[in-house]
């Protein structure tokens, strides 16, 4: 089964509520990877680095959506 890479454009297509859920799931996975690192089960630290990068992208898109929502409410 091939793993597809999610891009920042894919996150921009999501609704804010779905994006927030994805972000929470990623943060839980990051915590799990950190726990694995602590007990010595993690094989590659790059998994943590890659997930932190992904979380940063999701947070950026989330903040963009929040700002756009605030601007659109201000115009009405």
C-alpha positions in Angstrom: 0.0 0.0 0.0 1.6 3.3 -1.1 1.6 6.1 1.3 0.5 9.4 -0.2 2.1 12.6 0.9 -0.3 15.3 2.0 0.6 18.7 0.8 -0.2 22.1 2.3 -2.7 22.6 -0.6 -4.6 19.6 0.6 -4.9 21.1 4.0 -6.2 24.3 2.5 -9.1 22.4 0.9 -10.3 21.0 4.3 -12.9 22.7 6.4 -11.6 24.3 9.6 -13.2 21.7 11.9 -11.6 18.8 10.0 -8.3 20.5 9.9 -8.4 21.0 13.7 -9.1 17.3 14.1 -6.2 16.3 11.9 -4.0 18.6 13.8 -5.0 17.1 17.1 -4.4 13.6 15.7 -0.9 14.6 14.5 -0.1 16.1 17.9 -1.1 12.8 19.6 1.1 10.9 17.2 4.0 13.3 17.9 3.6 12.6 21.6 3.6 8.8 20.9 6.8 9.2 18.9 8.4 11.1 21.7 7.5 8.4 24.1 8.9 5.8 21.8 12.2 7.8 21.6 12.3 7.9 25.4 12.0 4.2 25.8 14.3 3.4 22.9 11.8 1.9 20.5 12.0 4.7 17.8 14.3 3.7 15.0 14.6 7.1 13.2 14.5 10.6 14.7 13.6 11.9 11.3 10.0 10.7 11.9 9.7 13.3 14.7 11.2 16.0 12.5 8.9 15.3 9.6 5.8 15.2 11.9 6.8 18.5 13.5 7.1 20.0 10.0 3.6 18.7 9.1 2.1 20.1 12.3 3.6 23.5 11.5 2.1 23.4 8.1 -1.3 22.5 9.5 -1.1 25.3 12.1 -0.2 27.8 9.4 -3.3 26.8 7.4 -5.5 26.8 10.5 -4.3 30.4 11.3 -4.9 31.5 7.7 -8.5 30.1 7.9 -9.1 31.8 11.2 -7.9 35.2 9.8 -9.9 34.9 6.7 -13.0 34.1 8.7 -12.4 37.1 11.0 -12.0 39.4 7.9 -15.1 38.1 6.2 -17.2 38.6 9.4 -15.8 42.1 9.7 -17.0 43.0 6.2 -20.6 42.1 6.9 
